[in-house]
Amino acid sequence: MGTDVDAFLRRLAQALRPRANQSADVLLRVLRAELPEMWKDDELSMVALEETAGHVTAFLDMLEHGLDVSEVETPASAPEVARRFARRGVPVSTLLRAYRLGHVSLLQMIQREATRLTGDWELINAAGMRLIATGFEYVDRGSEQVVAAYQEERDRLLRRRLLLTNEASRRIGTTLDTARTARELAEVGTDDFADLVTVDLFESVLQDDGTPPPVLRRVAQHPAPDGGPDPAVATGRTHTYPAGSEPAHALATGQPLLRHRTDSDTADRTGGPLAPGVHSALLLPLRARGDTLGLAQFFRHRTVAPFDEEDLLLAQEIAARAAVYIDNARRYTQERSTALALQRSLLPRRPVAQSAAETAARYLPSGSGAGVGGDWYDVIPLSGARVALVVGDVVGRGLHAAATMGRLRTAVRAFADIDLMPDELLTHLDDVVIRLQREESAEEGETSATCLYAIYDPVSRLCSLASAGHVLPAVVTPLAADDGTPAGRAVDFPEMPIGPPLGLGGLPFETAQFELPEGSLLALFTDGLLESRRRDVDTARSLLSDVLARAPGSPEELCDRLLAALLPSRPADDVALLVARTRALDPGHVAALDLPSDPAAVSRARDFTTGRLTAWGLEELAFTTELVVSELVTNAIRYGKGPIQLRLILQSTLTCEVSDASSTAPHLRRARAFDEGGRGLLLVAQLTEHWGTRHTREGKVIWAEQPLPAEGGGVLG
């Protein structure tokens, strides 16, 4: 019987061989009907037909020649078909089901042919049993090879996707720049994944100007190297998606969409249908922290395999990561813009009117990689024709640092208004910082700052300064030859103690004093001017000295030269720079008179004042000034201690100063109807534009300023 079965199977194979391709086509139609989800790609169908024909031929070879399963070669196209199904995301269980279904259908075809060749049912049954056994062996062997190829391809895809995810982690979000981050998303998306990626962001996200959400801007688009269909919207252009289109729906709902080409798709590239040549797309709303920022779209036109659900998950992960980075960049940009606006609003907007020094200043925010800091500068006119020069730096960045800077600058101005010495001012400012530390929460970080405070007096040409942890200024003094002609400039950094940064408390500050020739330069700056990754601080100080020692220029020109030499590119840290050229008051514009502590000296003081005003051509101010001098001298004689001195200073205003050795400060009070005193300072306040008291090491000075008549007035020498 065995020989009869072998012979019969040989006859069957020989009868079916001429119709092998036809049989393969019939089998493929069966599979299409049973598993339609596997056959959406026409090219895949052609390869599968070749594979099926190969299986039919191999099986017929086994029957005709009585071969063992191990002696038959599986069709070479079978592993490739398995790999293609793996790339399409077809489950391996579906692939194995297709194998079983195909071989069962082939056995059924052979059995039908057997009934046509013979009516011997015993032979037919015996042949059927042999066919089933052989068929299962063939299916098992073929399935092993197919599953191995399938798994190999899936592993390769998994490695590629892990690599793509890692690349996204490494390459997206390298800067806090919104457009750059969008471009990085587009570039990563076309790296062996999509053939074209476009990124649209809401205009309101980019500008923060209240633009309605439907308006988007094409921020980035990146095609695969071999090109493809041109996007309908150019980079940088604004546009909207039509209401009801799939992109508009994705933006409105925040839900991603996997899209494949259908017969209804047209050439309309403004919304729903896919562009010509594109066979699948992923629409991914960019969402972060509950807000929709825009839309990223991934297209395939060159890659044969369409996007599948796993591709959608992968793209979602990449897009979600990019959305967070874009949102971080947006928030950083908004905070930086706000902090920078606050910073600039708190800094002096124009040079302060004063005649002790010619000044110029610059504030330079850090590059985009860092937040706005708390650097500041200030020029504060003081009594007695003096001026205060201030530079400070708050530790930290962002709005908190800018706001703290504003509070400290206000405090410095308040302390300067009561004419404190530099070391005393910094001591009070230190107390302010300590109080701020107590008021602030732990999340805001500990408040700390540095500050340099200098006072220049054009009458004595004396500069007094103290530092609270701040870098010392550069002092440029003119040199003269033996015959008095200019002989260059000397650049020095004062040798003086630097106190601790503000906020430590309990440690002293010291004031250093030195005399400056007329025309000297003071360059005050924050550490961002010198610190750089490309050079050390000593090299930067040498470069700063070289620039300051060159040919003379105005403070404005010197600011520009210093920034160009020391900061050719955007600085890594904020920079505040203040340059002042000192002036000296003409000795003829200062008049001083020592007075005894005797009421009779008041008359002498009035006569001295009248004579000096006549010499200055200010007779128009004589009456008012005599009254002011009388009250101030009388107050010093009555309540102060000797020695007493009257000093008149003519500059942009007329200043009357009376000094004594008492530290008791006077104050305004309301005189009652029968009081004999109490009206003097009130009278001074009414007659002058400004008045006040400043304390010195020797006592105090009471001063009062009057504006000069329009046609008169002194000038600085």
C-alpha positions in Angstrom: 0.0 0.0 0.0 2.9 2.3 0.8 4.2 2.0 -2.7 0.8 2.7 -4.2 0.5 5.8 -2.0 3.9 7.1 -3.1 3.1 6.5 -6.7 -0.3 8.2 -6.3 1.2 11.3 -4.6 3.7 11.4 -7.5 0.9 11.4 -10.0 -0.9 14.2 -8.0 2.2 16.4 -8.0 2.8 15.9 -11.7 -0.9 16.7 -12.4 -0.8 19.9 -10.3 2.6 21.2 -11.4 1.5 22.9 -14.6 -1.1 24.8 -12.6 1.3 25.8 -9.7 1.1 29.6 -10.4 -2.7 29.4 -10.8 -2.9 27.4 -7.5 -0.8 30.1 -5.8 -3.2 32.8 -7.0 -6.2 30.9 -5.7 -4.5 30.4 -2.3 -3.7 34.1 -2.1 -7.3 35.0 -2.9 -8.4 32.8 0.0 -5.9 34.6 2.3 -7.1 38.0 1.1 -10.7 37.0 1.9 -9.9 35.6 5.4 -7.2 38.2 6.4 -7.9 41.4 4.5 -5.9 43.5 7.0 -2.6 41.9 5.7 -3.0 43.0 2.1 -3.3 46.7 1.9 0.0 47.1 0.1 -0.1 46.1 -3.6 3.7 45.7 -3.8 3.5 43.3 -0.8 0.8 41.4 -2.5 3.1 40.8 -5.5 6.0 39.5 -3.3 3.5 37.3 -1.3 2.3 35.8 -4.6 5.9 34.9 -5.5 6.3 33.4 -2.0 3.1 31.4 -2.3 4.0 30.0 -5.7 7.4 29.0 -4.2 5.7 27.1 -1.3 3.4 25.3 -3.8 6.4 24.3 -5.9 8.4 23.1 -2.9 5.5 21.0 -1.6 4.9 19.4 -5.0 8.6 18.6 -5.2 8.3 16.7 -1.9 5.4 14.7 -3.2 6.8 14.0 -6.7 10.3 13.0 -5.6 9.5 11.5 -2.1 11.8 14.0 -0.4 12.1 14.6 3.3 11.1 18.0 4.7 14.7 18.8 5.6 15.7 18.2 1.9 13.4 20.9 0.6 14.5 24.6 0.4 12.0 27.1 1.8 11.3 29.8 -0.8 13.9 32.6 -0.5 11.1 35.2 -0.6 9.5 33.8 2.6 11.8 35.5 5.1 11.5 38.8 3.1 7.7 38.7 3.3 8.0 38.0 7.0 10.2 41.0 7.4 7.8 43.2 5.5 4.9 42.1 7.6 7.1 42.9 10.7 7.8 46.4 9.4 4.0 46.9 8.8 3.3 45.9 12.4 1.3 42.8 11.5 1.3 40.5 14.7 3.2 37.3 14.4 0.1 35.4 15.4 -1.7 36.7 12.3 1.3 35.8 10.1 1.3 32.2 11.5 -2.4 32.0 11.0 -1.9 32.9 7.4 0.7 30.2 7.0 -1.6 27.5 8.5 -4.6 28.7 6.5 -2.5 28.7 3.2 -1.2 25.2 3.8 -4.7 23.9 4.7 -6.1 25.4 1.5 -3.3 23.8 -0.5 -4.0 20.4 1.1 -7.7 20.8 0.2 -6.8 21.6 -3.4 -4.6 18.5 -3.6 -7.4 16.3 -2.1 -9.8 17.6 -4.6 -7.4 16.7 -7.4 -7.0 13.2 -5.8 -10.7 12.5 -6.1 -10.5 13.5 -9.8 -7.7 11.0 -10.4 -9.1 7.9 -8.7 -12.2 6.5 -7.2 -10.3 4.3 -4.7 -11.3 5.9 -1.4 -8.9 3.6 0.5 -6.0 5.0 -1.6 -7.4 8.6 -1.3 -7.6 8.3 2.5 -4.1 6.8 2.8 -2.8 9.6 0.6 -4.7 12.2 2.7 -3.1 10.9 5.9 0.3 11.2 4.3 -0.4 14.7 3.0 -1.5 15.9 6.4 1.6 14.6 8.1 3.9 16.0 5.4 2.0 19.3 5.4 2.3 19.8 9.1 6.1 19.0 9.0 6.5 21.5 6.2 4.4 24.2 8.0 6.4 23.7 11.2 9.7 24.0 9.5 8.6 26.9 7.3 7.1 28.7 10.3 10.3 28.4 12.3 12.2 30.2 9.6 9.5 32.8 9.1 9.2 33.5 12.8 13.0 33.8 13.0 13.0 36.4 10.2 10.0 38.2 11.6 11.6 38.4 15.1 14.9 39.5 13.7 13.2 42.4 11.8 11.2 43.3 14.9 14.3 43.4 17.0 16.0 45.5 14.4 13.0 47.9 14.4 13.1 48.0 18.2 16.7 48.8 18.2 16.1 51.5 15.6 13.3 53.0 17.6 15.3 52.9 20.8 18.1 54.6 18.9 15.7 57.2 17.6 14.4 57.8 21.1 17.9 58.2 22.4 18.7 60.5 19.5 15.6 62.5 20.4 16.8 62.8 24.0 20.2 63.9 22.9 19.4 66.2 20.0 16.1 67.8 21.0 16.1 70.6 23.5 19.8 71.5 23.4 19.0 75.2 23.8 16.3 77.3 25.3 15.2 78.6 21.9 11.7 77.8 20.7 12.4 77.8 16.9 15.7 75.8 17.3 13.9 73.1 19.4 11.2 72.8 16.7 13.9 72.4 14.0 15.6 69.7 16.1 12.3 67.8 16.3 11.9 68.0 12.5 15.5 66.9 11.9 15.2 63.9 14.3 11.9 62.9 12.8 13.4 62.5 9.3 16.3 60.4 10.6 15.2 57.0 9.3 11.6 57.5 10.3 9.6 60.0 8.3 10.2 61.5 4.9 9.0 64.9 5.8 8.3 66.6 9.1 6.6 69.9 9.6 6.2 71.8 12.9 3.5 74.5 13.4 3.3 76.6 16.6 0.5 78.9 17.6 1.5 82.5 17.0 0.5 83.3 20.6 3.1 80.8 21.8 5.9 82.6 19.9 4.8 86.2 20.4 2.8 86.0 23.7 0.8 88.9 22.2 -2.8 87.6 22.5 -3.0 86.4 18.8 -6.0 84.1 18.5 -5.1 80.4 18.8 -6.1 79.4 15.2 -3.2 81.4 13.8 -0.1 79.2 13.4 3.4 79.8 12.2 5.3 77.2 10.2 8.4 77.2 12.5 10.3 74.2 11.0 10.1 71.6 8.2 12.7 69.1 7.2 12.6 66.8 4.2 14.4 63.5 3.8 17.6 63.8 1.8 16.0 62.7 -1.5 13.3 65.3 -1.3 9.7 64.9 -1.9 6.5 66.9 -2.3 6.9 70.6 -1.4 4.9 71.6 1.7 2.1 74.0 1.0 3.3 76.5 3.7 6.8 77.9 3.7 8.8 78.2 6.8 8.2 81.4 8.7 4.7 81.9 7.2 1.5 82.1 9.2 -1.5 80.1 8.3 -4.7 78.5 9.6 -6.2 75.0 9.1 -9.7 75.0 7.7 -12.4 74.3 10.3 -13.3 70.6 10.2 -10.0 69.5 8.7 -8.1 66.7 10.4 -5.2 69.0 11.6 -7.8 71.5 13.0 -9.6 68.6 14.8 -6.3 67.3 16.2 -5.5 70.8 17.5 -8.9 71.2 19.0 -9.1 67.8 20.7 -5.4 67.3 21.5 -5.6 63.7 20.1 -3.1 62.3 17.7 -4.1 60.8 14.4 -2.7 58.1 12.1 -3.8 58.8 8.5 -3.5 56.6 5.4 -4.2 57.6 1.8 -7.6 56.8 0.5 -9.2 57.0 -2.9 -11.0 60.2 -1.8 -7.8 62.1 -1.1 -7.2 65.0 -3.5 -4.4 67.5 -4.1 -5.8 69.9 -1.4 -2.8 70.4 0.9 -4.4 72.9 3.3 -6.1 70.4 5.5 -7.5 66.9 5.6 -6.5 65.0 2.5 -2.9 63.9 2.0 -0.7 65.7 -0.5 0.1 63.9 -3.8 2.7 61.3 -3.3 2.2 61.0 0.5 0.7 57.7 1.5 0.5 58.0 5.2 0.9 60.7 7.9 1.0 61.2 11.7 -0.7 64.3 13.1 0.6 65.0 16.6 -0.6 67.9 18.7 2.3 69.4 20.7 0.9 69.5 24.3 2.8 70.4 27.5 1.5 71.1 31.0 -2.1 71.0 29.8 -1.7 73.5 26.9 -1.6 72.8 23.2 1.3 74.6 21.6 1.0 73.6 18.0 1.1 70.6 15.6 3.8 68.3 14.4 3.1 66.3 11.2 5.1 63.3 10.0 4.7 62.2 6.3 5.9 59.2 4.3 6.1 59.3 0.5 9.4 57.5 -0.2 9.3 54.9 2.5 7.2 52.0 1.3 5.8 50.9 4.6 3.1 53.1 5.9 3.0 54.4 9.5 1.5 51.9 11.9 0.2 52.1 15.5 3.7 51.5 16.9 5.1 54.3 14.8 2.3 56.5 16.2 3.4 55.6 19.7 7.0 56.3 19.0 6.2 59.6 17.3 4.0 60.6 20.3 6.9 59.9 22.6 9.3 62.1 20.6 6.7 64.8 20.1 5.8 64.9 23.8 9.4 65.3 24.7 9.8 68.1 22.2 6.6 69.8 23.4 8.1 70.0 26.9 11.3 71.5 25.6 9.4 73.9 23.5 7.3 74.9 26.5 10.4 75.3 28.6 11.9 77.5 25.9 8.7 79.5 25.7 8.4 80.0 29.4 12.1 80.9 29.6 11.7 83.4 26.8 8.7 85.0 28.4 10.4 85.1 31.8 13.6 86.4 30.3 11.7 89.1 28.4 9.8 90.1 31.5 12.9 90.1 33.7 14.9 92.0 31.1 12.1 94.6 30.8 11.9 94.8 34.6 15.7 95.1 34.8 15.9 97.9 32.2 13.0 99.7 33.8 14.8 99.7 37.2 18.1 101.0 35.7 18.8 104.7 35.0 17.3 105.5 31.6 19.5 108.6 30.9 22.6 110.2 32.5 21.8 111.9 35.7 22.3 115.7 35.7 25.4 116.3 37.8 28.7 118.2 37.3 31.2 116.2 39.4 32.0 113.7 36.6 31.2 112.8 33.1 29.6 109.4 33.1 28.5 106.6 30.7 27.1 103.2 31.4 26.2 100.0 29.7 24.0 97.0 30.7 24.5 93.8 28.7 22.2 90.8 29.4 23.7 87.4 29.2 23.3 85.1 26.2 20.2 83.0 25.7 21.6 80.0 27.6 21.3 81.9 30.9 18.6 83.9 32.6 18.7 87.7 33.2 20.8 88.4 36.3 20.6 91.2 38.9 23.5 93.5 37.8 22.9 97.2 38.2 24.6 100.5 38.2 23.6 104.0 39.4 24.8 107.6 39.4 23.5 109.6 42.4 24.0 113.3 42.8 24.9 114.2 46.4 25.1 117.4 48.3 28.2 119.6 48.1 28.6 119.0 44.3 29.6 115.4 45.0 28.4 112.3 43.2 28.0 108.6 44.2 28.9 105.9 41.7 27.4 102.5 42.4 27.7 99.0 40.8 26.1 95.9 42.2 25.3 92.3 41.4 22.5 90.2 42.9 23.3 86.5 43.1 20.8 84.4 41.0 18.8 84.9 37.8 15.3 85.6 36.5 12.5 87.8 37.9 13.5 87.2 41.5 17.0 88.6 40.9 15.7 91.5 38.9 13.2 92.4 41.5 15.8 92.1 44.3 18.1 94.3 42.3 15.4 97.0 42.1 14.8 96.8 45.9 18.5 97.1 46.6 19.0 100.0 44.2 16.1 101.8 45.9 17.6 101.2 49.3 21.0 102.5 48.1 19.4 105.7 46.9 17.5 106.1 50.2 20.8 105.7 52.2 22.6 108.0 49.7 20.0 110.6 50.3 21.0 110.9 54.0 24.7 111.2 52.9 26.1 108.1 54.6 29.8 107.2 54.2 30.4 104.2 51.9 31.1 101.8 54.8 28.1 102.9 56.7 25.9 102.7 53.7 27.0 99.1 53.0 26.4 98.2 56.6 22.8 99.4 56.3 22.4 97.7 53.0 23.7 94.5 54.5 20.9 94.8 57.1 18.4 95.2 54.2 19.6 92.0 52.6 19.3 90.1 55.8 15.7 91.2 56.3 15.0 90.2 52.7 16.4 86.7 53.5 14.0 86.4 56.5 11.0 87.4 54.4 11.6 85.1 51.5 10.6 81.4 51.2 13.1 78.6 50.9 12.1 78.0 47.2 13.3 81.4 46.2 16.8 80.7 47.4 19.0 82.7 49.7 19.4 86.4 48.7 22.9 87.6 48.4 24.6 90.4 46.5 27.8 92.3 46.0 28.0 96.1 45.8 30.7 98.8 45.2 29.8 102.3 46.5 32.1 105.2 45.7 31.8 109.0 46.4 33.7 111.6 44.4 34.1 115.1 45.7 35.1 117.6 42.9 36.1 120.2 45.5 38.7 118.1 47.3 39.1 115.7 44.4 38.8 112.9 47.0 37.3 109.6 46.1 35.9 107.4 49.0 34.8 103.9 48.3 33.9 100.6 50.0 33.2 97.2 48.6 30.9 94.5 49.8 32.3 91.4 48.0 32.5 93.3 44.7 35.4 93.4 42.3 37.4 96.7 42.7 37.3 99.4 40.0 40.1 100.3 37.6 41.5 103.8 38.3 43.1 105.6 35.4 45.2 108.7 36.3 47.0 111.0 33.8 50.8 111.1 33.9 52.8 114.3 33.2 56.4 114.8 32.1 58.8 117.0 33.9 57.8 119.9 31.7 54.1 119.3 32.5 53.1 117.9 29.2 50.9 114.7 29.1 52.9 111.5 29.3 50.3 108.8 29.1 48.1 107.2 31.7 48.6 104.9 34.6 46.0 102.1 35.2 45.8 100.8 38.7 43.4 98.7 40.9 43.2 100.1 44.4 44.8 98.1 47.1 42.1 98.0 49.8 40.1 95.5 51.8 37.1 94.0 50.2 34.3 93.3 52.6 32.0 90.3 52.7 29.1 90.0 50.3 25.8 91.5 51.4 23.7 89.2 53.5 26.3 87.6 55.8 25.9 90.1 58.6 28.2 90.9 61.5 31.3 91.7 59.5 32.7 95.2 58.9 33.2 97.2 55.8 36.0 99.7 55.3 36.2 102.9 53.4 39.3 103.7 51.4 40.1 107.3 50.3 42.5 108.6 47.6 42.9 111.8 45.7 42.3 111.9 42.0 43.9 114.4 39.5 41.4 116.1 37.3 40.4 114.1 34.3 41.0 110.7 36.0 38.9 107.8 35.0 37.0 105.3 37.2 35.8 102.1 35.6 33.3 100.2 37.8 32.0 96.9 36.5 30.5 93.5 37.5 32.5 90.3 37.2 30.8 89.3 34.0 33.0 91.8 32.2 36.2 89.8 33.1 35.0 86.2 33.6 35.2 84.0 30.5 35.7 80.4 29.6 38.3 81.4 27.0 40.7 83.3 29.3 41.6 83.8 32.9 40.8 86.8 35.0 44.4 88.1 35.0 44.5 88.1 31.2 41.1 90.0 31.1 42.4 92.6 33.6 45.5 93.2 31.4 43.3 93.6 28.4 41.0 96.0 30.3 44.1 98.0 31.4 45.4 98.2 27.8 42.1 99.6 26.5 41.9 102.2 29.3 45.5 103.3 28.8 45.2 104.0 25.1 44.3 107.3 23.5 41.7 109.4 25.3 38.1 109.1 24.5 34.8 110.1 26.0 33.2 107.7 28.6 30.7 106.7 26.0 33.5 105.7 23.6 35.4 103.9 26.3 32.3 101.8 27.2 32.1 100.7 23.6 35.8 99.9 23.4 35.8 97.9 26.6 32.8 95.8 25.5 34.2 95.2 22.1 37.6 94.1 23.4 36.4 92.0 26.4 33.1 90.7 25.1 33.3 90.1 21.3 30.3 87.7 21.6 27.3 87.5 23.9 28.5 87.2 27.5 27.9 84.2 29.6 26.9 86.4 32.5 25.2 89.8 32.8 27.5 92.8 32.6 27.1 96.3 34.2 29.7 98.8 33.3 30.0 102.4 34.5 32.8 104.7 33.4 33.3 108.2 35.0 35.8 110.9 34.1 36.3 113.1 37.1 36.1 116.9 37.0 37.5 119.4 39.5 35.7 122.4 40.8 37.5 125.7 40.1 38.9 127.0 43.4 37.3 130.3 42.6 33.9 128.7 42.8 34.4 127.6 46.4 34.5 130.0 49.3 35.0 129.0 53.0 34.9 130.9 56.2 35.8 129.6 59.7 33.6 131.0 62.4 33.8 131.1 66.2 31.0 129.7 68.3 29.7 133.3 69.0 26.4 134.9 68.0 28.3 137.9 66.8 29.7 135.7 64.0 26.3 135.6 62.3 26.8 139.2 61.0 30.2 138.3 59.7 28.9 135.3 57.9 26.2 137.5 56.2 28.8 140.0 55.0 31.1 137.3 53.7 28.1 135.8 51.8 27.1 139.1 50.2 30.7 139.9 49.1 31.1 136.4 47.5 27.8 136.6 45.7 28.7 140.0 44.3 32.0 138.6 43.0 30.1 135.8 41.4 27.6 138.1 39.8 24.7 136.6 41.8 23.5 139.7 43.6 20.0 138.6 42.7 20.3 135.7 45.3 21.9 137.8 48.0 18.8 138.5 50.1 17.6 134.9 50.1 21.1 133.5 50.7 21.8 135.9 53.6 18.6 134.6 55.3 19.6 131.0 54.8 23.2 131.5 56.0 21.9 133.4 59.1 19.6 130.5 60.1 22.2 127.8 59.4 25.0 129.6 61.3 22.7 130.5 64.2 21.6 126.9 64.4 25.2 125.7 64.5 26.2 128.2 67.2 23.2 127.5 69.3 23.0 123.7 69.1 26.3 122.6 67.7 30.0 122.6 68.7 33.0 124.4 67.4 34.8 124.5 65.1 32.2 126.0 62.8 32.7 126.6 59.0 30.6 128.2 56.4 31.2 127.1 52.8 29.7 128.4 49.6 29.9 126.3 46.4 29.0 127.5 43.0 28.3 124.9 40.3 25.1 124.1 38.6 23.4 125.3 41.8 24.4 127.6 44.7 25.1 125.5 47.8 25.4 126.9 51.3 27.0 124.5 53.9 27.6 125.0 57.6 29.6 122.4 59.4 30.2 121.9 63.1 31.6 119.1 65.4 28.2 118.0 66.8 26.7 114.8 65.5 23.2 115.8 66.5 21.0 116.2 63.4 18.4 119.0 63.3 14.9 118.4 62.2 11.8 120.4 61.2 9.2 120.9 63.8 6.0 123.0 64.1 6.5 126.2 66.1 3.6 127.2 68.4 2.2 130.7 68.4 4.3 132.0 71.3 7.5 130.0 70.6 10.6 132.1 70.1 12.4 129.4 68.0 11.6 126.5 65.8 11.0 128.4 62.6 14.6 128.5 61.2 14.7 125.2 59.3 11.2 125.7 58.1 12.3 129.0 56.6 15.3 127.4 55.0 13.1 124.7 53.5 10.8 127.3 52.0 13.5 129.4 50.6 15.7 126.7 49.0 15.2 123.9 46.5 16.8 121.2 48.6 18.3 121.0 52.1 19.6 118.2 54.3 22.2 116.9 56.7 25.2 114.7 56.2 27.4 113.2 58.9 31.2 113.2 58.7 33.9 111.6 60.8 34.2 115.0 62.5 30.5 115.9 63.0 27.8 117.0 60.6 27.1 119.4 57.7 23.8 121.2 57.1 23.4 122.2 53.5 20.9 124.0 51.3 20.8 124.4 47.5 19.3 127.2 45.4 18.8 127.2 41.6 20.8 129.8 39.7 19.2 132.6 37.8 18.7 131.9 34.1 21.3 134.4 32.9 23.9 133.8 35.6 25.7 130.9 37.1 29.1 129.3 37.5 30.8 126.6 35.6 33.3 124.0 36.5 36.9 124.6 35.8 
